[in-house]
Amino acid sequence: MRPLLGQEVDRYGYEKAYTQIPAVVIGPVLAPEPKRVDTQFSQVDIANSLVALADAKACTSPIRGMIWGENASAPKYTLHRRGDHRNQFSVFSGDRLGVVTLNGDRTHFEGADFEENEAADIVQFLNFKRVQADAANSQQ
C-alpha cells in the first residue's frame, strides 16, 4: 500500500485510482510477444484465465472476464471490495461508477448511470455470494 499519486487520480479518477494494480506476467503460453493490456480487469479475471490455461474449462460472464487466450474478453462489470469502507463494493462498467452498500435487508446500489434492472441484478449477485460464503464458513 502506498499513497495515491496525483497523476493516478488525474488519469483514472479517484474511485478507480485506488483499484489499479500493475502486473507483469511472463510466459510463452500467455503472450508469445510482449503485449500491454490496459483493459479493466480484476483478480477474478486473473484466476479465471489461469484456470482456462490449466484445463481449458473456464467461461466468461458479465462479471468474469478472460485476460489471455482465444476467448479473451473483458467483463461487463468489475466489482471491487473497498478497503476504506468494508461494507461497500465499487462497481465499474466502462466509464460508469456505482457503489453497493451492504446493510442486510437494506443493501442498496447507488449509481446514476446504471439501469434499475442492472443495479438490482448486481445487488442480487452480491447477496447470493454472501449467502454462499456464509454457508461455506459455517461448514468449517
N, C-alpha and C positions, 0 to 999 in steps of 0.2 A: 504494500500500500504506500502510496505517495500522494502528495497534494496535486491537484489538477493544475496543469499549465494553462495560462490564458489562451495560448494557441489552440489547445484541445477544445476549450469551451467555444472559441470563435468558430472552429471547424465543424464541430458536431452539435453544438448547443449544450447547455448544462445537463439536461436529463440524459443524453446519450454519452456525454464525455466520460462520465464515471464508469460506464459499462465497457469501455474499449479495452481489449486485452490483445496486445500484439503476440503473434506466434510465428515460429519458424518450424516448418515440417520438411524433413529431408528424406527422400526415398525414391528410387526409380519407379516404383509402382504408383505412387501418388501423382507425381508430375515428372515425366522424363526430362522436361525442360523447365527452367525457372519460371514461375508464374506468381503474380501478385493477385491476391483475392481481396477485393475491397467491399464485397457484398456483405450485407448484415447477416451474421450467423451467431449461434450461441453454443454453449458447451454441449447441449443436447445434439446438435448437428455434428459435432466432432465425434461423439460416441456413436451416433448412427452411421456415420461414414466409415469409422473403423470396423464396426460390425459388418458392414457390407463388404469391406476388403477381406475380412476373415472368412465369411461363408456365403456372401452374396445374397443373404436373405433379409435385407433391411428395406424398408419402404419409406416414402415421404408422406407428409400430411401438411395441413395448414400451419402446424407448429413444429414440424420436424423436417429439416432440410437435409441435403446431401452435398457435402463440400466437394468431394472428388468423384471421379469415375464417369461412366457413360450417362448416368442418371442424375448428374449434378444439378441441383436446383435449390434456390433459397426458400425458406419457409415464408408463408404469408405473414405470420405473426411471430415476433420474438418476445419471449417472456423473460423478465429479469427480476429475481428476488432481490429486493432492495436491502442494503446493509444499514442505511440511515433510518429507515422506518421498517422494522422487521415484519410488520403486518401488511406490507404492501408489495405489489408486483408492478413494475413498469411494463407496459405493453407497447411495442414498436411495430409499425406496419408502414413501410416506406417512410414518408415524412410525417406520418401521424403518430401521436403520442397519447397514451391513455394510462390510467392507474387503476388497479383493482385494490381496494382496501378490504382486508379480511376482517370480518366482525360477526362471526356466527351467522344467524339468520339475516343479519343486516349487511352482509358482504355486498359491496356495490362497485360499480365501474364508473369512472369519470374520464371523459374524453370527447371533445366536441365533434371531432371529425369521423367518428365511428357510428355506423347504423345501429339502431336499437337491437336488432337480432344478432349482430356481431358481438356487441357488448354482453348480451345475455349468454351467448354460446361460450365466450371466454370465461365468464364467471362460473358457468355450469361446469366447464372443464376443470378449472382450478378447484372447485368444491369437490368434484369427483376424485381428483388426485389427492386431495387432503383426506378424504374418507379412505381411499386405498392405503395411504401412508399410515393412518391411524390403525387400520386393521392389521397391517403388516407389523407394526410396532407392538400391538397387543399380543401377537403370537410369539414374540421372542421371550 
